[in-house]
Amino acid sequence: MKDKPYSGENYFGPYYLYSMSHDGVEKAFFTSPDLHQKIAEAGLKTGDEFKISKAFVQNGKKITAKVTFDVVAKATAAALQTPEISSEVPDDGFRDVMERSLKDAIEATKAVNTVQSSVDDIREIALTIFIQRARS
């Protein structure tokens, strides 16, 4: 969850749009003003987890929705630190395949000297050759 939502007002009234991650997928989440107030009162920040439940309650003939909000976990400072990214690139062999594909594309365009080839043409040919080689 981001620290602060995008907020504004439209025909239906105020809105609060939070950006959050659910099951590893980035999602947009609109809250009601009441739920936004509960999130603000809980002091939630990036990395904190919460749970929202909706239950239907019958009061006489009228059925209403009751929304409950619970804080599951507050993120620690250590969990929010950005992990170090290694500058070392593993050798998977694709670089060599790409270089050979690019050289072959240049040679192929030189062999057909009656047609002028642009850099984009060479790039597209090299990419096509690379894809075919990478599949095999």
N, C-alpha and C positions, 0 to 999 in steps of 0.2 A: 504494500500500500504506500502511496506517496503521502508525504506529510500534510499537504493541503490539497483540497479538491479544487477543480475549476467550478466557479459558481456564476450564476446569472439569474435572470428572470425572464420568463416568457409568458404566454397567454395563460398558462395553468398556474403561474406563481413562481416562487424561487425554486432553483434546482441546484444540486450539488453533484458533480461528476468526479468520482474517485477512479484512479487508475490502480489496479491491483493484480496480483498473481493468484490464480486458483488452479491447483494441480499442475503447476509449472507453465500455465498459459496466461499471458497478459490479457486482462479483461477490463472493460469499462463498467462502472457500477454507479447508477444513479440512486441517490438516497432521498428520502423524504426529509423535510426540515427537522422533524422530531428525531429521526435516526442520526442525522448529521449532528444534532446537538448532543446526543449520547456519545458519539465518536469523539467529539471535541471535549466533552467533560471527562472522558476516559484518558485523554491526552495521548492518543495513539499516534505513533510515528512510523516511518518506513521500517519494515521488517516485523512489525507487531502482527499478531494473529487474533482474529475475532470470529465469533460465530453468530449468525443471525438465524432465528427460527420464526416460522410463521404458523400459527395455529388458529383454527376457526372456533369461535366461541358463540354459543347460542344464548341469547338473553331474551326469553319469551319467544316471540316469532321472529325476532331480528337476529341475523347471523352477522357477526363482525370478525375481523381479523385482528389477532393479537400478535404483535411482533416483539420478540425478546432478543436482547443483545447481551452477549457475554464476551469478555476478554479472555482469550485462550492462553496467549503467551506474549510477553513483552520481549522484544529483541534485545540481545546483549550487544555491547559495543564491539566485542570480538566478532560476532556474527555478521555485523554490518561492514567490516573491513573488506576492501576489495582484494581478492586473492592475487598473488603475484603471477604474472604471465611470463612464461619462459620465452626468451627470444630465439631459442634454438628450435629450428624447424626440423621435424623428423624426415628422414629420407625415405619417401614412399615410392620413388622411382618415377613419379609423374612429371617431375621437372625435366628429366631426360627425354621422356616421351614427348612432352610439349616442344622442347627444343628441336627434336628430330622432325616433328610434325611441321613446325614453322619453316625449317630449312627445306623440307620437301614441298611445302606450299610455294615457297619462293622459286624453287627450281621448276615446279609445274607451270607457274605463270611465265617464267622465262622461256620455257619450251614452246609456248604458244605466243610467239612474238607478234602475231598479227592482231591480237586483241590487247588493248592497253588495260592494265590492271591497276587498281588503286590500292592503297593500304588497307582499306576496309575489305576489299575482295580477298586479299592475301590472308587477312585475319579470319575471315569466314571459312576459307578453304582450310587453313591450319586448324581451326576449331573442329571442323568436320572430320579431318584426318585424326585429330587427337581423340575425339569421341569414339570413333571406330576402333582405334588401337586400345583405348582404355577398356572397352567392352570385352576384348578378347584376352 
